[in-house]
Amino acid sequence: MGLRIDTFSNLTGGETLFKALGHPSVPARVAELVRDLDAAGPVALYDPWGEFAAFQALYGLGGLELAAAYVQDVTRVGRPLAGRPAEPVTALADRGRSAGAVLVAAFDAGRPIDQIRHLVPPGARIESFDRLRLPDHLLAKPKHYLDRLNFATNFAFFRDADGSHTRVVTANYWSGYGSAAITLGLTLFDADGAVLADWVDGGPPAGASLVIDSREVRRRFGLGPFTGSLFLHIHGAAGHEVVKYALDTFGDAPQHELSCTHDANAWPAALYAGLPAPRDDERVVLWVQNSHPCAIPAGGIGLNRMGEDLVAWYNQEIPPFGTRALDVGALLPGLRWPDQVEVQAGKYFVRPRYEIWREPAADGRRRSRIAHANVERTDLAPDLDLETHAPLLGKGQLLPAPILPVGRYRTWILPTPMSTAQHHLPIRALFYDAAGRPIGEHLFGNLARSQSVAIEASALVADALGRADPDYGHLELIYDFEAGDCADGWLHAIFRYEDRVTGHVAETSFGSHIFNTALVYRNEPQSYAGRPPGLTTRLFLRLGPAPIDTVCHLIYPASTPWHPRSQTVLSLISGDAGAEVARETREIPCGGSVRFRFSELYDPSTRAAAGPPPYILVRDTSCRLFGYHGCLAGGEAFSFDHMFGF
């Protein structure tokens, strides 16, 4: 059945109640509250706004022995509440006379308490969820506890063991929305959910970098090796409750391990997809980070081949805030790339990473890489209007991704169903050179949900050009309405990049949007602030620490013809002060792309003046760009993932 909590609505956005109740500091407060209520005598539950269901999902009854349960909404009278029929709160005066305590299951409970105070038995203790609150000085909006800005939180996969390290990198972008200052609340859990460290740090100045390095955390707290979860809470956030970051995973020898992934998406989902099966020489594990103070029961989560109903359930319990590696090959033997896996997550964990270990190559090196799965939507249906309006929207929904220099890299495309309603996917791939000139296409046809078809785009491009061209370009996946009409605007794919020389691999995945048109369809072109269309760019390019270089691939996609060339500004921002040190400009042809390295963009003295750890802000007020970034370790290894904006 999964965890009965509300986490995210595509109509209203992220929910906050489960975050407030499941915050790592709350279980101890729950224990204190239950102890005091039990000492007071029989407990009457009053649930005015329906918030007790989330509490019960995370804590059961918390050890409470309830005498009766009461509600305010008359339509809820008689319905189950905490294992008994709900009674009208007006009955509390007569039927609740024996109660020694009343629990009002609500935050900001002053008003509902005042409304029933005359009904409470004389001498009875009144408590509420306000006993579980964080201190007001940590809140952006203390008068409205469940305001989303009070819970700007997220989880990160965090490891420092066996020569493997992790680094969370972002910036104080909340200052751009009016935040005067932020602080960081951080909790590090080990694999069994035990707290290894819990601390608060002052946040960086406006616009400055925010970096959390597992090696530094380990030194600071005198820790041994660990693999677990890092919980991040930004106190004092403004404008944006999403904690966005890039997560670098790297080894003492980067040629063995070098990856980067996007943030974890702070709202646990029922399903995830975009998890690839292993090749014959690979082992794939799914890193599950329990994101709640309750255990994931044995058989609570599982895996199945995409398009099939038979689920292999994980038969071990995962403790609160614990982390486990699920071996995909052991749970689903016989699956091989390009087969893909659906994750039955039950809302127990945030968007998970998966790690792929590749058996030693000819050089004897065992390489690993990490990427992330994506949220599989359960609320979509085919949108026939997409085809109807296609003549006005041009290419409409499109998913852009780089084609790396084909002489050095193989580029693979694997479309991935990302909605329970996607029984078929009519898809076409379009290929462009850096100048935006078409150089070919591939018709996938109308793929059934159970079909996993990977193509090597680099080979198709080389064939179209008649040579293994050393240059780069990009591809766009679009709906092919000549093949089918099952479109819903949630088109996803995995893009896998393989170094022909070293064998190192990186992969990333994302979904489609409408880009760069003055027309609007539903909520597209997407806008971070204000109403659509979103026609400007603000992207965060984190920079790898020397001697590791950074690569960036910016794509200028357009659903309908837009400005002939972009007006893209690349601002080098000092990491410690958040000030601009230098800037470069680039003009990208509409429908084209540009690829550059940090080491080639600025001279050594300029890079040194930025100090550690700088970043680049990619800004364009003329168009919406889509970007990918990664690190380069000499000629041995590279990482690659899509960028984020704020």
PyMOL commands that set and color helices and strands:
alter all, ss='L'
color gray80, all
select helices_A, chain A and resi 17-22+26-40+52-59+74-76+89-95+110-119+129-132+136-138+148-151+173-177+214-221+328-331+384-388+390-393+457-465+598-601+604-609
alter helices_A, ss='H'
color red, helices_A
select strands_A, chain A and resi 8-9+13-14+43-46+66-71+80-81+84-85+87-88+101-104+125-128+152-160+164-171+183-189+195-202+209-213+226-235+246-251+258-261+271-276+282-289+302-305+312-313+323-327+340-344+353-358+367-372+374-375+397-403+409-416+424-433+438-448+455-456+473-479+492-499+505-511+513-514+537-542+549-555+568-573+580-586+593-597+615-620+626-633+637-638+641-642+644-645
alter strands_A, ss='S'
color yellow, strands_A
deselect
rebuild
show_as cartoon
